[in-house]
């Protein structure tokens, strides 16, 4: 199989003729009738050559009842049934395993990538990229692949959707954060800097090559004023999990991330540093260094209308080897919301967040552990958020109004089990893609507690 590259671009499949239904008219019609269970999606078996061990392939869709009627939150952007019904140049269905970057730099508008039959391998190690590493040496295309999926880089798009697909990192899970991000030389200098007492006169990143770093992630570039959808995407052992980008000179779009499953993400589960409006729904992040990043460089810019909403989701910050400016023998994780003071407002509803060991820099002000509570032109709000502290000692962060704190790991474990059951994940990790894309609803949506007010 030839994966997309500058030398071998992906060519959209044209399976429609001159009488292909107008895509915009079709989407409008499909949205109006989507409440009916009109489609059962086919599950696709995936390869099981997982470097960490065999993985159960995806299973066929569930047949134990009708596809549930989904509430409006699951249909934003456009319903998945409509996104998968696109035809001609507006639908591409890659299949098999890709070990080099899958790219379409200038795709058509309103396009769906049905990736339920595809697996994308990346190698997230800065030294592999620079051909200096002990593990890789950059000797294979896979070991130089830091962007398993990259869509719209030359021409950001609107109405785009990625449905399904598995992205997996194949680098050793023992690599430290500094090694993966900047290279082993920077990690060695960081260790020496810490041993010397972290002197302010020394820059442990002096060996960093320019301003380059390893931001490896599957990514889409979204055009100003448009939307994009990620639905049922699975990412494991990557550097960043999902990357949301745009053209530097343009404004933001809106991104909908739903029913996604991210595991062992070594930096940001979702990178939104260019400040798209973002809605994360019914997503499981089962191990990440940082959940969400909005560290835009132009600090003076802000938009009080921009909001990032996360609801019906389960998140775990997990300690990984090293960390930013951390010793290679440490195991730490970063923050829930890696942000600037003027980053978009954060809204969390019906969310469980587990944490264990925030990184602890000398002289740190503890901001990594803090959920923002801005109430001026930018507003942060929390409703039915459960913070689960898995670490030693008292919880080092804050507990804003609308949040509760527990030290019982069973709370997080039950939330994960519930998400997997509702999304058709079996005990071996196999996935029923019909259920993944049309999950059973959280309990509160079908039977809210007496006196409860469902989130708007």
Secondary structure, 3 states (H helix, E strand, C coil): CCCCCCCCCCCCCCCCCCCCCCHHHHHHHHHHHCCCCCCCCCCCCCCCCCCCCCCCCCECCCCCCCCCCCCHHHHCCCCHHHHHCCCHHHEECCEEEECCCEEECCCCCCCEEECCEEEEEECCCHHHHCCCCCCCCCCCCHHHCCCCEEECCCCCECCEEEECCEEEECCCCCCCHHHHHCCHHHHHHHHHHHHCCCCCCCCCCCCCCCCCCCCCCEEEEECCCCEEEEECCEEECCCCCEEEECCCCCCCCEEEEECCEEEEEEEEEEECCCCCEEEEECCEEEEEEEEEECCCCCCCCCCCCCEEEEEEEEEEECCEEECCCCCCCCEEECCCEECCCCCCEEEEEEEEEEECCECCCCCCCCHHHCCCCCECCCECEEEEEEEEECCCCCCCCCCCCCEEEECCHHHHHHHHHHHHHHCCECCCCCEEHHHHHCCCCCHHHHCCCCCCCCCC
